[in-house]
Amino acid sequence: MDILYADDDLLVVNKPSMLLSVPGRGEDKQDCVVSRLASAFPGIREVHRLDWETSGLMLLARHAEAHRALSRQFAERQVEKVYLAVVQGLLDEASGEIALPLRCDWPNRPRQMVDHQQGKSALTHWQRLDCDGDRCRVLLRPVTGRSHQLRVHMMSIGHPILGDRLYAGEQGQAMAERLLLHASQLAFTHPRSGQRLCLDSVPGF
């Protein structure tokens, strides 16, 4: 694992694409961030998760007290998260926001869907960075943390993230070998010192 920050209370790692955050069901889904760190850091536990295909910064706690404090920051939306993505098509506007409620699409799990009646509120701010031909690089700031939020929100405005096998069409999937979504910045308050920490990670795309 690529460990970017470590102390007695927490770790921040750079999760590669195609690696689970936590163990899944079945023997073939036991390799994950937590299992790879467990021997060197007994008691390690995830504070949040990244999708299997998503790469980038992931925060983990080394003991229960740190886990509670950091989890509270996520619940109270005190953690700043920034993602970089490459999306299909050209964005006409320089920036915008997407406020569409989301819920699980139960017959098609793990897909999520927009549902204005039963969905939970979800908000994403986006900013166009640059465009090249039939694609744009964007900066995404999720205010809420719903499952697949960035992927569904970008798909819902007609600009799915390239390589997304759940939400992009055949063309969008064929334009990249992996999901081009990376957790590039994470800012939070250290549970012991009270210092504000901000870590950055450059995507490999």
C-alpha positions in Angstrom: 0.0 0.0 0.0 1.1 3.5 -0.8 0.9 5.2 2.6 0.9 9.0 2.4 0.5 9.8 6.1 0.7 7.7 9.3 0.8 8.4 13.0 -0.5 6.7 16.2 -4.1 7.6 15.4 -4.7 7.3 11.7 -3.4 6.5 8.2 -4.1 8.0 4.8 -3.3 5.7 1.9 -3.5 6.1 -1.9 -5.8 3.3 -2.9 -5.3 1.8 -6.4 -8.1 1.2 -8.8 -9.5 -2.3 -8.8 -9.0 -2.9 -5.1 -11.8 -3.2 -2.6 -11.8 -0.9 0.5 -13.0 -3.6 2.8 -13.6 -7.4 2.5 -16.5 -8.5 0.4 -18.5 -11.7 0.4 -16.7 -14.8 -0.7 -13.1 -15.9 -0.5 -12.2 -14.2 -3.8 -13.1 -10.8 -2.3 -10.9 -10.8 0.8 -8.0 -8.8 -0.7 -8.6 -5.2 0.2 -7.1 -2.1 1.7 -7.9 -3.1 5.3 -6.6 -6.7 4.9 -3.4 -5.5 3.3 -2.7 -3.1 6.3 -4.0 -5.4 9.1 -0.7 -7.2 9.8 1.4 -4.0 10.1 -1.4 -2.0 11.8 -3.5 -4.2 14.1 -7.0 -2.9 14.7 -7.0 -0.7 11.6 -10.5 0.2 10.4 -11.9 2.2 7.5 -13.5 5.6 8.2 -15.0 5.8 4.7 -14.9 3.8 1.6 -14.0 4.3 -2.1 -15.6 2.2 -4.8 -13.7 -0.7 -6.1 -12.8 1.0 -9.4 -12.1 4.4 -7.8 -8.5 5.3 -6.9 -7.2 7.9 -4.5 -7.1 9.0 -0.9 -8.6 6.8 1.8 -8.6 7.6 5.5 -8.3 4.8 8.1 -8.3 4.9 11.9 -5.9 2.9 14.1 -8.1 2.7 17.2 -11.7 3.0 18.2 -11.5 6.6 19.7 -10.0 7.9 16.5 -12.5 6.1 14.4 -15.4 7.7 16.4 -14.0 11.2 16.1 -13.2 10.9 12.4 -16.5 9.2 11.5 -18.3 12.1 13.3 -16.5 14.6 11.0 -17.8 12.7 8.0 -21.3 12.6 9.4 -21.3 16.3 10.2 -19.8 17.1 6.7 -16.7 18.6 8.2 -14.4 16.7 5.8 -13.5 18.3 2.5 -13.3 15.9 -0.4 -12.2 16.7 -4.0 -12.2 14.2 -6.9 -10.8 14.5 -10.4 -12.6 12.7 -13.2 -12.7 12.6 -17.0 -16.2 12.7 -18.4 -17.7 12.0 -21.9 -18.7 15.0 -24.0 -18.1 18.7 -23.8 -19.5 20.6 -20.9 -20.9 24.0 -22.0 -20.8 25.6 -18.6 -17.6 26.3 -16.6 -19.1 25.0 -13.3 -22.4 24.0 -11.7 -24.1 21.9 -9.1 -26.2 18.8 -9.3 -28.9 18.3 -6.6 -30.6 15.0 -7.3 -31.8 12.5 -4.7 -30.4 9.0 -4.9 -31.4 5.5 -3.8 -30.4 1.9 -4.5 -31.8 0.4 -7.7 -32.6 -2.8 -5.9 -33.3 -5.1 -8.9 -30.0 -4.0 -10.4 -27.7 -3.8 -7.4 -25.2 -2.3 -6.8 -26.5 0.4 -9.3 -28.0 3.5 -7.7 -30.6 5.7 -9.3 -32.3 9.1 -9.1 -35.6 9.0 -7.2 -37.4 12.2 -6.4 -39.9 10.5 -4.1 -37.8 8.0 -2.1 -34.2 9.0 -2.7 -31.9 10.7 -0.1 -30.7 14.2 -0.9 -27.4 14.4 -2.7 -25.4 17.4 -3.8 -22.3 17.7 -6.0 -20.5 20.8 -7.1 -18.5 20.5 -10.4 -15.9 22.6 -12.2 -14.7 22.1 -15.8 -10.9 22.1 -15.9 -10.2 21.5 -19.6 -11.6 19.7 -22.6 -10.0 17.7 -25.3 -12.0 16.5 -28.3 -14.8 14.4 -27.0 -14.0 14.5 -23.2 -13.5 17.0 -20.4 -11.5 16.8 -17.2 -13.6 18.0 -14.2 -13.1 18.7 -10.5 -15.9 17.3 -8.3 -16.8 18.3 -4.8 -19.4 16.1 -3.2 -21.2 17.8 -0.3 -23.1 14.6 0.6 -21.6 11.1 0.4 -24.1 8.8 -1.2 -23.1 5.6 -2.8 -22.0 6.1 -6.4 -23.0 9.8 -6.1 -20.5 11.3 -8.4 -21.0 8.6 -11.0 -24.8 8.8 -11.1 -24.8 12.6 -10.9 -22.5 13.0 -13.9 -24.4 10.4 -15.9 -27.7 12.2 -15.0 -26.5 15.4 -16.8 -25.4 13.5 -19.9 -21.7 13.3 -19.1 -20.8 9.9 -17.6 -17.4 9.3 -16.3 -15.2 7.4 -18.8 -14.7 3.7 -18.2 -17.8 3.5 -15.9 -19.1 0.0 -16.5 -22.3 0.7 -14.5 -23.4 4.1 -15.8 -21.6 4.9 -19.0 -22.9 3.5 -22.3 -20.8 1.3 -24.6 -19.0 4.3 -26.1 -18.1 5.8 -22.7 -16.9 2.4 -21.4 -14.7 1.9 -24.5 -13.0 5.3 -24.1 -11.0 4.2 -21.0 -9.7 0.9 -19.6 -10.7 1.9 -16.0 -13.0 4.2 -14.3 -11.4 7.7 -14.6 -12.3 8.8 -11.1 -9.7 9.7 -8.4 -10.0 11.0 -4.9 -7.4 13.7 -5.2 -7.8 15.8 -2.0 -8.9 15.1 1.6 -8.9 17.7 4.4 -10.0 16.9 8.0 -9.2 17.8 11.6 -6.7 15.5 13.4 -8.7 13.9 16.3 -5.8 14.3 18.8 -4.0 17.5 17.9 -6.9 19.5 16.4 -4.7 20.4 13.5 -6.3 20.7 10.0 -4.7 18.2 7.7 -4.9 18.4 3.9 -3.5 15.7 1.7 -3.2 15.6 -2.1 -2.8 12.8 -4.6 -2.2 13.1 -8.4 -4.2 10.7 -10.5 -2.5 8.4 -13.0 -4.7 9.6 -15.9 
